[in-house]
């Protein structure tokens, strides 16, 4: 039997570049060249530590950019 980890729904997760690009429906190269260092992305402080991005803020960014 596999134990499943139960986390609160408001738990914040950090993901890497490939996962962040996937959440924004982009490939990793496009994400690095056109999104990651854009003024809007940097102003939102989505990158929390080197190469780690907040999923909560990525979701907010994707909604605002549509």
Protein Blocks (a to p, Z undefined) as FASTA:
>chain_A
ZZdddddfklccdddfklmmmmnopafklmmmmmmmgmklmmnomalbghiacfklmmmm
mmmmZZ
